[in-house]
């Protein structure tokens, strides 16, 4: 999922700088989380507990965070 080869990226120090993917379909959400874990990424506790209510947060080697949120995104 994350790319490292050939790129120099500064380490992200802001734990609230997130890419959030809203996946309301439980099967798609579970498959996405399973794929991350099968790739060797383990969930990390989110800085804001809101993201743990219906989501799972992962961190890449450069400190950037991705949240899979099992909710729809309503405006």
mmCIF file of the N, C-alpha and C atoms, coordinates in Angstrom:
data_MODEL
# 
_entry.id   MODEL 
# 
loop_
_atom_site.group_PDB 
_atom_site.id 
_atom_site.type_symbol 
_atom_site.label_atom_id 
_atom_site.label_alt_id 
_atom_site.label_comp_id 
_atom_site.label_asym_id 
_atom_site.label_entity_id 
_atom_site.label_seq_id 
_atom_site.pdbx_PDB_ins_code 
_atom_site.Cartn_x 
_atom_site.Cartn_y 
_atom_site.Cartn_z 
_atom_site.occupancy 
_atom_site.B_iso_or_equiv 
_atom_site.pdbx_formal_charge 
_atom_site.auth_seq_id 
_atom_site.auth_comp_id 
_atom_site.auth_asym_id 
_atom_site.auth_atom_id 
_atom_site.pdbx_PDB_model_num 
ATOM 1   N N  . UNK A 1 1  ? 0.818   -1.188 0.000  1.00 0.00 ? 1  UNK A N  1 
ATOM 2   C CA . UNK A 1 1  ? 0.000   0.000  0.000  1.00 0.00 ? 1  UNK A CA 1 
ATOM 3   C C  . UNK A 1 1  ? 0.864   1.255  0.000  1.00 0.00 ? 1  UNK A C  1 
ATOM 4   N N  . UNK A 1 2  ? 1.850   1.309  0.859  1.00 0.00 ? 2  UNK A N  1 
ATOM 5   C CA . UNK A 1 2  ? 2.704   2.478  0.944  1.00 0.00 ? 2  UNK A CA 1 
ATOM 6   C C  . UNK A 1 2  ? 3.946   2.256  0.093  1.00 0.00 ? 2  UNK A C  1 
ATOM 7   N N  . UNK A 1 3  ? 4.490   3.340  -0.454 1.00 0.00 ? 3  UNK A N  1 
ATOM 8   C CA . UNK A 1 3  ? 5.677   3.230  -1.299 1.00 0.00 ? 3  UNK A CA 1 
ATOM 9   C C  . UNK A 1 3  ? 6.858   3.898  -0.621 1.00 0.00 ? 3  UNK A C  1 
ATOM 10  N N  . UNK A 1 4  ? 8.037   3.286  -0.730 1.00 0.00 ? 4  UNK A N  1 
ATOM 11  C CA . UNK A 1 4  ? 9.241   3.844  -0.121 1.00 0.00 ? 4  UNK A CA 1 
ATOM 12  C C  . UNK A 1 4  ? 10.391  3.971  -1.097 1.00 0.00 ? 4  UNK A C  1 
ATOM 13  N N  . UNK A 1 5  ? 10.500  3.090  -2.063 1.00 0.00 ? 5  UNK A N  1 
ATOM 14  C CA . UNK A 1 5  ? 11.678  3.039  -2.916 1.00 0.00 ? 5  UNK A CA 1 
ATOM 15  C C  . UNK A 1 5  ? 11.814  4.289  -3.778 1.00 0.00 ? 5  UNK A C  1 
ATOM 16  N N  . UNK A 1 6  ? 13.014  4.860  -3.783 1.00 0.00 ? 6  UNK A N  1 
ATOM 17  C CA . UNK A 1 6  ? 13.324  5.985  -4.644 1.00 0.00 ? 6  UNK A CA 1 
ATOM 18  C C  . UNK A 1 6  ? 12.799  7.326  -4.175 1.00 0.00 ? 6  UNK A C  1 
ATOM 19  N N  . UNK A 1 7  ? 12.170  7.374  -3.036 1.00 0.00 ? 7  UNK A N  1 
ATOM 20  C CA . UNK A 1 7  ? 11.614  8.631  -2.539 1.00 0.00 ? 7  UNK A CA 1 
ATOM 21  C C  . UNK A 1 7  ? 12.199  8.981  -1.183 1.00 0.00 ? 7  UNK A C  1 
ATOM 22  N N  . UNK A 1 8  ? 12.459  10.256 -0.995 1.00 0.00 ? 8  UNK A N  1 
ATOM 23  C CA . UNK A 1 8  ? 12.855  10.745 0.316  1.00 0.00 ? 8  UNK A CA 1 
ATOM 24  C C  . UNK A 1 8  ? 11.721  11.630 0.815  1.00 0.00 ? 8  UNK A C  1 
ATOM 25  N N  . UNK A 1 9  ? 11.091  11.200 1.871  1.00 0.00 ? 9  UNK A N  1 
ATOM 26  C CA . UNK A 1 9  ? 9.942   11.918 2.413  1.00 0.00 ? 9  UNK A CA 1 
ATOM 27  C C  . UNK A 1 9  ? 10.245  12.273 3.858  1.00 0.00 ? 9  UNK A C  1 
ATOM 28  N N  . UNK A 1 10 ? 10.046  13.543 4.242  1.00 0.00 ? 10 UNK A N  1 
ATOM 29  C CA . UNK A 1 10 ? 10.281  13.892 5.645  1.00 0.00 ? 10 UNK A CA 1 
ATOM 30  C C  . UNK A 1 10 ? 9.283   13.173 6.552  1.00 0.00 ? 10 UNK A C  1 
ATOM 31  N N  . UNK A 1 11 ? 9.738   12.792 7.717  1.00 0.00 ? 11 UNK A N  1 
ATOM 32  C CA . UNK A 1 11 ? 8.873   12.100 8.672  1.00 0.00 ? 11 UNK A CA 1 
ATOM 33  C C  . UNK A 1 11 ? 7.773   13.046 9.141  1.00 0.00 ? 11 UNK A C  1 
ATOM 34  N N  . UNK A 1 12 ? 6.556   12.563 9.112  1.00 0.00 ? 12 UNK A N  1 
ATOM 35  C CA . UNK A 1 12 ? 5.412   13.342 9.577  1.00 0.00 ? 12 UNK A CA 1 
ATOM 36  C C  . UNK A 1 12 ? 5.390   13.307 11.102 1.00 0.00 ? 12 UNK A C  1 
ATOM 37  N N  . UNK A 1 13 ? 5.322   14.460 11.717 1.00 0.00 ? 13 UNK A N  1 
ATOM 38  C CA . UNK A 1 13 ? 5.325   14.523 13.179 1.00 0.00 ? 13 UNK A CA 1 
ATOM 39  C C  . UNK A 1 13 ? 3.939   14.835 13.749 1.00 0.00 ? 13 UNK A C  1 
ATOM 40  N N  . UNK A 1 14 ? 2.976   15.119 12.887 1.00 0.00 ? 14 UNK A N  1 
ATOM 41  C CA . UNK A 1 14 ? 1.622   15.457 13.331 1.00 0.00 ? 14 UNK A CA 1 
ATOM 42  C C  . UNK A 1 14 ? 0.734   14.216 13.261 1.00 0.00 ? 14 UNK A C  1 
ATOM 43  N N  . UNK A 1 15 ? 0.391   13.649 14.404 1.00 0.00 ? 15 UNK A N  1 
ATOM 44  C CA . UNK A 1 15 ? -0.416  12.429 14.462 1.00 0.00 ? 15 UNK A CA 1 
ATOM 45  C C  . UNK A 1 15 ? -1.864  12.668 14.044 1.00 0.00 ? 15 UNK A C  1 
ATOM 46  N N  . UNK A 1 16 ? -2.251  13.934 13.865 1.00 0.00 ? 16 UNK A N  1 
ATOM 47  C CA . UNK A 1 16 ? -3.600  14.260 13.418 1.00 0.00 ? 16 UNK A CA 1 
ATOM 48  C C  . UNK A 1 16 ? -3.637  14.616 11.937 1.00 0.00 ? 16 UNK A C  1 
ATOM 49  N N  . UNK A 1 17 ? -2.539  14.457 11.243 1.00 0.00 ? 17 UNK A N  1 
ATOM 50  C CA . UNK A 1 17 ? -2.506  14.638 9.792  1.00 0.00 ? 17 UNK A CA 1 
ATOM 51  C C  . UNK A 1 17 ? -2.878  13.291 9.183  1.00 0.00 ? 17 UNK A C  1 
ATOM 52  N N  . UNK A 1 18 ? -4.148  13.156 8.787  1.00 0.00 ? 18 UNK A N  1 
ATOM 53  C CA . UNK A 1 18 ? -4.699  11.856 8.419  1.00 0.00 ? 18 UNK A CA 1 
ATOM 54  C C  . UNK A 1 18 ? -5.256  11.851 7.002  1.00 0.00 ? 18 UNK A C  1 
ATOM 55  N N  . UNK A 1 19 ? -5.165  10.690 6.368  1.00 0.00 ? 19 UNK A N  1 
ATOM 56  C CA . UNK A 1 19 ? -5.946  10.401 5.177  1.00 0.00 ? 19 UNK A CA 1 
ATOM 57  C C  . UNK A 1 19 ? -7.027  9.444  5.658  1.00 0.00 ? 19 UNK A C  1 
ATOM 58  N N  . UNK A 1 20 ? -8.291  9.874  5.559  1.00 0.00 ? 20 UNK A N  1 
ATOM 59  C CA . UNK A 1 20 ? -9.402  9.061  6.061  1.00 0.00 ? 20 UNK A CA 1 
ATOM 60  C C  . UNK A 1 20 ? -10.199 8.536  4.876  1.00 0.00 ? 20 UNK A C  1 
ATOM 61  N N  . UNK A 1 21 ? -10.362 7.218  4.833  1.00 0.00 ? 21 UNK A N  1 
ATOM 62  C CA . UNK A 1 21 ? -11.182 6.574  3.812  1.00 0.00 ? 21 UNK A CA 1 
ATOM 63  C C  . UNK A 1 21 ? -12.454 6.075  4.488  1.00 0.00 ? 21 UNK A C  1 
ATOM 64  N N  . UNK A 1 22 ? -13.593 6.623  4.071  1.00 0.00 ? 22 UNK A N  1 
ATOM 65  C CA . UNK A 1 22 ? -14.883 6.217  4.625  1.00 0.00 ? 22 UNK A CA 1 
ATOM 66  C C  . UNK A 1 22 ? -15.400 5.024  3.828  1.00 0.00 ? 22 UNK A C  1 
ATOM 67  N N  . UNK A 1 23 ? -15.519 3.893  4.501  1.00 0.00 ? 23 UNK A N  1 
ATOM 68  C CA . UNK A 1 23 ? -15.958 2.646  3.875  1.00 0.00 ? 23 UNK A CA 1 
ATOM 69  C C  . UNK A 1 23 ? -17.176 2.125  4.634  1.00 0.00 ? 23 UNK A C  1 
ATOM 70  N N  . UNK A 1 24 ? -18.397 2.562  4.262  1.00 0.00 ? 24 UNK A N  1 
ATOM 71  C CA . UNK A 1 24 ? -19.581 2.162  5.014  1.00 0.00 ? 24 UNK A CA 1 
ATOM 72  C C  . UNK A 1 24 ? -19.926 0.677  4.874  1.00 0.00 ? 24 UNK A C  1 
ATOM 73  N N  . UNK A 1 25 ? -19.480 0.037  3.804  1.00 0.00 ? 25 UNK A N  1 
ATOM 74  C CA . UNK A 1 25 ? -19.738 -1.396 3.618  1.00 0.00 ? 25 UNK A CA 1 
ATOM 75  C C  . UNK A 1 25 ? -18.806 -2.199 4.518  1.00 0.00 ? 25 UNK A C  1 
ATOM 76  N N  . UNK A 1 26 ? -19.376 -2.958 5.458  1.00 0.00 ? 26 UNK A N  1 
ATOM 77  C CA . UNK A 1 26 ? -18.574 -3.694 6.449  1.00 0.00 ? 26 UNK A CA 1 
ATOM 78  C C  . UNK A 1 26 ? -17.627 -4.692 5.782  1.00 0.00 ? 26 UNK A C  1 
ATOM 79  N N  . UNK A 1 27 ? -18.073 -5.363 4.726  1.00 0.00 ? 27 UNK A N  1 
ATOM 80  C CA . UNK A 1 27 ? -17.218 -6.326 4.034  1.00 0.00 ? 27 UNK A CA 1 
ATOM 81  C C  . UNK A 1 27 ? -16.012 -5.666 3.393  1.00 0.00 ? 27 UNK A C  1 
ATOM 82  N N  . UNK A 1 28 ? -16.223 -4.510 2.758  1.00 0.00 ? 28 UNK A N  1 
ATOM 83  C CA . UNK A 1 28 ? -15.120 -3.775 2.134  1.00 0.00 ? 28 UNK A CA 1 
ATOM 84  C C  . UNK A 1 28 ? -14.160 -3.254 3.200  1.00 0.00 ? 28 UNK A C  1 
ATOM 85  N N  . UNK A 1 29 ? -14.721 -2.750 4.309  1.00 0.00 ? 29 UNK A N  1 
ATOM 86  C CA . UNK A 1 29 ? -13.889 -2.251 5.404  1.00 0.00 ? 29 UNK A CA 1 
ATOM 87  C C  . UNK A 1 29 ? -13.015 -3.369 5.967  1.00 0.00 ? 29 UNK A C  1 
ATOM 88  N N  . UNK A 1 30 ? -13.629 -4.522 6.245  1.00 0.00 ? 30 UNK A N  1 
ATOM 89  C CA . UNK A 1 30 ? -12.893 -5.661 6.801  1.00 0.00 ? 30 UNK A CA 1 
ATOM 90  C C  . UNK A 1 30 ? -11.812 -6.137 5.833  1.00 0.00 ? 30 UNK A C  1 
ATOM 91  N N  . UNK A 1 31 ? -12.144 -6.222 4.552  1.00 0.00 ? 31 UNK A N  1 
ATOM 92  C CA . UNK A 1 31 ? -11.162 -6.650 3.549  1.00 0.00 ? 31 UNK A CA 1 
ATOM 93  C C  . UNK A 1 31 ? -9.993  -5.671 3.478  1.00 0.00 ? 31 UNK A C  1 
ATOM 94  N N  . UNK A 1 32 ? -10.267 -4.380 3.586  1.00 0.00 ? 32 UNK A N  1 
ATOM 95  C CA . UNK A 1 32 ? -9.210  -3.364 3.531  1.00 0.00 ? 32 UNK A CA 1 
ATOM 96  C C  . UNK A 1 32 ? -8.285  -3.468 4.741  1.00 0.00 ? 32 UNK A C  1 
ATOM 97  N N  . UNK A 1 33 ? -8.874  -3.621 5.923  1.00 0.00 ? 33 UNK A N  1 
ATOM 98  C CA . UNK A 1 33 ? -8.081  -3.775 7.147  1.00 0.00 ? 33 UNK A CA 1 
ATOM 99  C C  . UNK A 1 33 ? -7.254  -5.058 7.077  1.00 0.00 ? 33 UNK A C  1 
ATOM 100 N N  . UNK A 1 34 ? -7.872  -6.140 6.626  1.00 0.00 ? 34 UNK A N  1 
ATOM 101 C CA . UNK A 1 34 ? -7.157  -7.419 6.506  1.00 0.00 ? 34 UNK A CA 1 
ATOM 102 C C  . UNK A 1 34 ? -5.982  -7.318 5.537  1.00 0.00 ? 34 UNK A C  1 
ATOM 103 N N  . UNK A 1 35 ? -6.172  -6.585 4.434  1.00 0.00 ? 35 UNK A N  1 
ATOM 104 C CA . UNK A 1 35 ? -5.102  -6.408 3.444  1.00 0.00 ? 35 UNK A CA 1 
ATOM 105 C C  . UNK A 1 35 ? -3.924  -5.644 4.040  1.00 0.00 ? 35 UNK A C  1 
ATOM 106 N N  . UNK A 1 36 ? -4.229  -4.626 4.824  1.00 0.00 ? 36 UNK A N  1 
ATOM 107 C CA . UNK A 1 36 ? -3.149  -3.868 5.474  1.00 0.00 ? 36 UNK A CA 1 
ATOM 108 C C  . UNK A 1 36 ? -2.361  -4.770 6.414  1.00 0.00 ? 36 UNK A C  1 
ATOM 109 N N  . UNK A 1 37 ? -3.066  -5.546 7.220  1.00 0.00 ? 37 UNK A N  1 
ATOM 110 C CA . UNK A 1 37 ? -2.389  -6.415 8.178  1.00 0.00 ? 37 UNK A CA 1 
ATOM 111 C C  . UNK A 1 37 ? -1.622  -7.526 7.471  1.00 0.00 ? 37 UNK A C  1 
ATOM 112 N N  . UNK A 1 38 ? -2.152  -8.049 6.375  1.00 0.00 ? 38 UNK A N  1 
ATOM 113 C CA . UNK A 1 38 ? -1.449  -9.076 5.605  1.00 0.00 ? 38 UNK A CA 1 
ATOM 114 C C  . UNK A 1 38 ? -0.177  -8.515 4.972  1.00 0.00 ? 38 UNK A C  1 
ATOM 115 N N  . UNK A 1 39 ? -0.151  -7.195 4.765  1.00 0.00 ? 39 UNK A N  1 
ATOM 116 C CA . UNK A 1 39 ? 1.034   -6.535 4.202  1.00 0.00 ? 39 UNK A CA 1 
ATOM 117 C C  . UNK A 1 39 ? 2.053   -6.172 5.276  1.00 0.00 ? 39 UNK A C  1 
ATOM 118 N N  . UNK A 1 40 ? 1.746   -6.503 6.522  1.00 0.00 ? 40 UNK A N  1 
ATOM 119 C CA . UNK A 1 40 ? 2.696   -6.277 7.606  1.00 0.00 ? 40 UNK A CA 1 
ATOM 120 C C  . UNK A 1 40 ? 2.452   -5.032 8.439  1.00 0.00 ? 40 UNK A C  1 
ATOM 121 N N  . UNK A 1 41 ? 1.379   -4.302 8.160  1.00 0.00 ? 41 UNK A N  1 
ATOM 122 C CA . UNK A 1 41 ? 1.067   -3.097 8.937  1.00 0.00 ? 41 UNK A CA 1 
ATOM 123 C C  . UNK A 1 41 ? 0.131   -3.451 10.078 1.00 0.00 ? 41 UNK A C  1 
ATOM 124 N N  . UNK A 1 42 ? 0.440   -2.957 11.253 1.00 0.00 ? 42 UNK A N  1 
ATOM 125 C CA . UNK A 1 42 ? -0.390  -3.196 12.428 1.00 0.00 ? 42 UNK A CA 1 
ATOM 126 C C  . UNK A 1 42 ? -1.107  -1.899 12.805 1.00 0.00 ? 42 UNK A C  1 
ATOM 127 N N  . UNK A 1 43 ? -2.325  -2.004 13.325 1.00 0.00 ? 43 UNK A N  1 
ATOM 128 C CA . UNK A 1 43 ? -3.040  -0.803 13.747 1.00 0.00 ? 43 UNK A CA 1 
ATOM 129 C C  . UNK A 1 43 ? -2.280  -0.063 14.846 1.00 0.00 ? 43 UNK A C  1 
ATOM 130 N N  . UNK A 1 44 ? -2.432  1.250  14.842 1.00 0.00 ? 44 UNK A N  1 
ATOM 131 C CA . UNK A 1 44 ? -1.854  2.093  15.892 1.00 0.00 ? 44 UNK A CA 1 
ATOM 132 C C  . UNK A 1 44 ? -3.001  2.844  16.568 1.00 0.00 ? 44 UNK A C  1 
ATOM 133 N N  . UNK A 1 45 ? -2.851  3.168  17.843 1.00 0.00 ? 45 UNK A N  1 
ATOM 134 C CA . UNK A 1 45 ? -3.912  3.931  18.507 1.00 0.00 ? 45 UNK A CA 1 
ATOM 135 C C  . UNK A 1 45 ? -3.990  5.342  17.916 1.00 0.00 ? 45 UNK A C  1 
ATOM 136 N N  . UNK A 1 46 ? -5.201  5.802  17.590 1.00 0.00 ? 46 UNK A N  1 
ATOM 137 C CA . UNK A 1 46 ? -5.324  7.152  17.056 1.00 0.00 ? 46 UNK A CA 1 
ATOM 138 C C  . UNK A 1 46 ? -5.100  8.197  18.146 1.00 0.00 ? 46 UNK A C  1 
ATOM 139 N N  . UNK A 1 47 ? -4.636  9.349  17.741 1.00 0.00 ? 47 UNK A N  1 
ATOM 140 C CA . UNK A 1 47 ? -4.458  10.464 18.676 1.00 0.00 ? 47 UNK A CA 1 
ATOM 141 C C  . UNK A 1 47 ? -5.821  10.912 19.221 1.00 0.00 ? 47 UNK A C  1 
ATOM 142 N N  . UNK A 1 48 ? -6.816  10.955 18.343 1.00 0.00 ? 48 UNK A N  1 
ATOM 143 C CA . UNK A 1 48 ? -8.173  11.346 18.707 1.00 0.00 ? 48 UNK A CA 1 
ATOM 144 C C  . UNK A 1 48 ? -9.018  10.073 18.827 1.00 0.00 ? 48 UNK A C  1 
ATOM 145 N N  . UNK A 1 49 ? -9.600  9.792  19.995 1.00 0.00 ? 49 UNK A N  1 
ATOM 146 C CA . UNK A 1 49 ? -10.355 8.554  20.190 1.00 0.00 ? 49 UNK A CA 1 
ATOM 147 C C  . UNK A 1 49 ? -11.563 8.401  19.260 1.00 0.00 ? 49 UNK A C  1 
ATOM 148 N N  . UNK A 1 50 ? -12.012 9.487  18.649 1.00 0.00 ? 50 UNK A N  1 
ATOM 149 C CA . UNK A 1 50 ? -13.133 9.412  17.705 1.00 0.00 ? 50 UNK A CA 1 
ATOM 150 C C  . UNK A 1 50 ? -12.859 8.385  16.609 1.00 0.00 ? 50 UNK A C  1 
ATOM 151 N N  . UNK A 1 51 ? -11.615 8.363  16.110 1.00 0.00 ? 51 UNK A N  1 
ATOM 152 C CA . UNK A 1 51 ? -11.284 7.474  14.992 1.00 0.00 ? 51 UNK A CA 1 
ATOM 153 C C  . UNK A 1 51 ? -11.280 6.004  15.385 1.00 0.00 ? 51 UNK A C  1 
ATOM 154 N N  . UNK A 1 52 ? -11.262 5.700  16.667 1.00 0.00 ? 52 UNK A N  1 
ATOM 155 C CA . UNK A 1 52 ? -11.290 4.305  17.120 1.00 0.00 ? 52 UNK A CA 1 
ATOM 156 C C  . UNK A 1 52 ? -12.721 3.776  17.256 1.00 0.00 ? 52 UNK A C  1 
ATOM 157 N N  . UNK A 1 53 ? -13.715 4.669  17.278 1.00 0.00 ? 53 UNK A N  1 
ATOM 158 C CA . UNK A 1 53 ? -15.106 4.248  17.475 1.00 0.00 ? 53 UNK A CA 1 
ATOM 159 C C  . UNK A 1 53 ? -15.592 3.323  16.367 1.00 0.00 ? 53 UNK A C  1 
ATOM 160 N N  . UNK A 1 54 ? -15.257 3.625  15.132 1.00 0.00 ? 54 UNK A N  1 
ATOM 161 C CA . UNK A 1 54 ? -15.709 2.798  14.003 1.00 0.00 ? 54 UNK A CA 1 
ATOM 162 C C  . UNK A 1 54 ? -14.616 2.706  12.953 1.00 0.00 ? 54 UNK A C  1 
ATOM 163 N N  . UNK A 1 55 ? -13.375 2.789  13.400 1.00 0.00 ? 55 UNK A N  1 
ATOM 164 C CA . UNK A 1 55 ? -12.295 2.782  12.427 1.00 0.00 ? 55 UNK A CA 1 
ATOM 165 C C  . UNK A 1 55 ? -11.037 2.123  12.932 1.00 0.00 ? 55 UNK A C  1 
ATOM 166 N N  . UNK A 1 56 ? -10.074 2.062  12.041 1.00 0.00 ? 56 UNK A N  1 
ATOM 167 C CA . UNK A 1 56 ? -8.769  1.513  12.383 1.00 0.00 ? 56 UNK A CA 1 
ATOM 168 C C  . UNK A 1 56 ? -7.717  2.390  11.708 1.00 0.00 ? 56 UNK A C  1 
ATOM 169 N N  . UNK A 1 57 ? -6.691  2.745  12.474 1.00 0.00 ? 57 UNK A N  1 
ATOM 170 C CA . UNK A 1 57 ? -5.635  3.635  12.003 1.00 0.00 ? 57 UNK A CA 1 
ATOM 171 C C  . UNK A 1 57 ? -4.353  2.850  11.784 1.00 0.00 ? 57 UNK A C  1 
ATOM 172 N N  . UNK A 1 58 ? -3.675  3.163  10.678 1.00 0.00 ? 58 UNK A N  1 
ATOM 173 C CA . UNK A 1 58 ? -2.381  2.565  10.358 1.00 0.00 ? 58 UNK A CA 1 
ATOM 174 C C  . UNK A 1 58 ? -1.386  3.690  10.114 1.00 0.00 ? 58 UNK A C  1 
ATOM 175 N N  . UNK A 1 59 ? -0.118  3.402  10.337 1.00 0.00 ? 59 UNK A N  1 
ATOM 176 C CA . UNK A 1 59 ? 0.941   4.395  10.134 1.00 0.00 ? 59 UNK A CA 1 
ATOM 177 C C  . UNK A 1 59 ? 1.995   3.809  9.211  1.00 0.00 ? 59 UNK A C  1 
ATOM 178 N N  . UNK A 1 60 ? 2.403   4.589  8.199  1.00 0.00 ? 60 UNK A N  1 
ATOM 179 C CA . UNK A 1 60 ? 3.449   4.107  7.298  1.00 0.00 ? 60 UNK A CA 1 
ATOM 180 C C  . UNK A 1 60 ? 4.822   4.365  7.919  1.00 0.00 ? 60 UNK A C  1 
ATOM 181 N N  . UNK A 1 61 ? 5.890   3.867  7.312  1.00 0.00 ? 61 UNK A N  1 
ATOM 182 C CA . UNK A 1 61 ? 7.230   4.025  7.892  1.00 0.00 ? 61 UNK A CA 1 
ATOM 183 C C  . UNK A 1 61 ? 7.679   5.482  8.057  1.00 0.00 ? 61 UNK A C  1 
ATOM 184 N N  . UNK A 1 62 ? 7.019   6.405  7.342  1.00 0.00 ? 62 UNK A N  1 
ATOM 185 C CA . UNK A 1 62 ? 7.376   7.820  7.442  1.00 0.00 ? 62 UNK A CA 1 
ATOM 186 C C  . UNK A 1 62 ? 6.496   8.581  8.428  1.00 0.00 ? 62 UNK A C  1 
ATOM 187 N N  . UNK A 1 63 ? 5.613   7.877  9.127  1.00 0.00 ? 63 UNK A N  1 
ATOM 188 C CA . UNK A 1 63 ? 4.778   8.518  10.138 1.00 0.00 ? 63 UNK A CA 1 
ATOM 189 C C  . UNK A 1 63 ? 3.451   9.048  9.638  1.00 0.00 ? 63 UNK A C  1 
ATOM 190 N N  . UNK A 1 64 ? 3.142   8.867  8.351  1.00 0.00 ? 64 UNK A N  1 
ATOM 191 C CA . UNK A 1 64 ? 1.855   9.316  7.821  1.00 0.00 ? 64 UNK A CA 1 
ATOM 192 C C  . UNK A 1 64 ? 0.785   8.296  8.196  1.00 0.00 ? 64 UNK A C  1 
ATOM 193 N N  . UNK A 1 65 ? -0.393  8.802  8.536  1.00 0.00 ? 65 UNK A N  1 
ATOM 194 C CA . UNK A 1 65 ? -1.449  7.922  9.037  1.00 0.00 ? 65 UNK A CA 1 
ATOM 195 C C  . UNK A 1 65 ? -2.626  7.827  8.073  1.00 0.00 ? 65 UNK A C  1 
ATOM 196 N N  . UNK A 1 66 ? -3.162  6.616  8.017  1.00 0.00 ? 66 UNK A N  1 
ATOM 197 C CA . UNK A 1 66 ? -4.310  6.286  7.185  1.00 0.00 ? 66 UNK A CA 1 
ATOM 198 C C  . UNK A 1 66 ? -5.373  5.678  8.090  1.00 0.00 ? 66 UNK A C  1 
ATOM 199 N N  . UNK A 1 67 ? -6.600  6.186  7.978  1.00 0.00 ? 67 UNK A N  1 
ATOM 200 C CA . UNK A 1 67 ? -7.711  5.669  8.783  1.00 0.00 ? 67 UNK A CA 1 
ATOM 201 C C  . UNK A 1 67 ? -8.734  5.036  7.845  1.00 0.00 ? 67 UNK A C  1 
ATOM 202 N N  . UNK A 1 68 ? -9.082  3.788  8.122  1.00 0.00 ? 68 UNK A N  1 
ATOM 203 C CA . UNK A 1 68 ? -10.214 3.151  7.463  1.00 0.00 ? 68 UNK A CA 1 
ATOM 204 C C  . UNK A 1 68 ? -11.392 3.309  8.411  1.00 0.00 ? 68 UNK A C  1 
ATOM 205 N N  . UNK A 1 69 ? -12.373 4.105  8.009  1.00 0.00 ? 69 UNK A N  1 
ATOM 206 C CA . UNK A 1 69 ? -13.520 4.399  8.869  1.00 0.00 ? 69 UNK A CA 1 
ATOM 207 C C  . UNK A 1 69 ? -14.735 3.648  8.342  1.00 0.00 ? 69 UNK A C  1 
ATOM 208 N N  . UNK A 1 70 ? -15.350 2.822  9.180  1.00 0.00 ? 70 UNK A N  1 
ATOM 209 C CA . UNK A 1 70 ? -16.506 2.022  8.779  1.00 0.00 ? 70 UNK A CA 1 
ATOM 210 C C  . UNK A 1 70 ? -17.797 2.810  9.005  1.00 0.00 ? 70 UNK A C  1 
ATOM 211 N N  . UNK A 1 71 ? -17.876 3.943  8.310  1.00 0.00 ? 71 UNK A N  1 
ATOM 212 C CA . UNK A 1 71 ? -19.050 4.826  8.348  1.00 0.00 ? 71 UNK A CA 1 
ATOM 213 C C  . UNK A 1 71 ? -19.153 5.506  6.996  1.00 0.00 ? 71 UNK A C  1 
ATOM 214 N N  . UNK A 1 72 ? -20.333 6.034  6.726  1.00 0.00 ? 72 UNK A N  1 
ATOM 215 C CA . UNK A 1 72 ? -20.489 6.881  5.555  1.00 0.00 ? 72 UNK A CA 1 
ATOM 216 C C  . UNK A 1 72 ? -20.025 8.290  5.878  1.00 0.00 ? 72 UNK A C  1 
ATOM 217 N N  . UNK A 1 73 ? -19.822 9.077  4.864  1.00 0.00 ? 73 UNK A N  1 
ATOM 218 C CA . UNK A 1 73 ? -19.415 10.464 5.059  1.00 0.00 ? 73 UNK A CA 1 
ATOM 219 C C  . UNK A 1 73 ? -20.574 11.348 4.647  1.00 0.00 ? 73 UNK A C  1 
ATOM 220 N N  . UNK A 1 74 ? -21.261 11.896 5.620  1.00 0.00 ? 74 UNK A N  1 
ATOM 221 C CA . UNK A 1 74 ? -22.426 12.733 5.363  1.00 0.00 ? 74 UNK A CA 1 
ATOM 222 C C  . UNK A 1 74 ? -22.073 14.193 5.579  1.00 0.00 ? 74 UNK A C  1 
ATOM 223 N N  . UNK A 1 75 ? -22.507 15.014 4.653  1.00 0.00 ? 75 UNK A N  1 
ATOM 224 C CA . UNK A 1 75 ? -22.287 16.459 4.795  1.00 0.00 ? 75 UNK A CA 1 
ATOM 225 C C  . UNK A 1 75 ? -23.485 17.098 5.442  1.00 0.00 ? 75 UNK A C  1 
# 
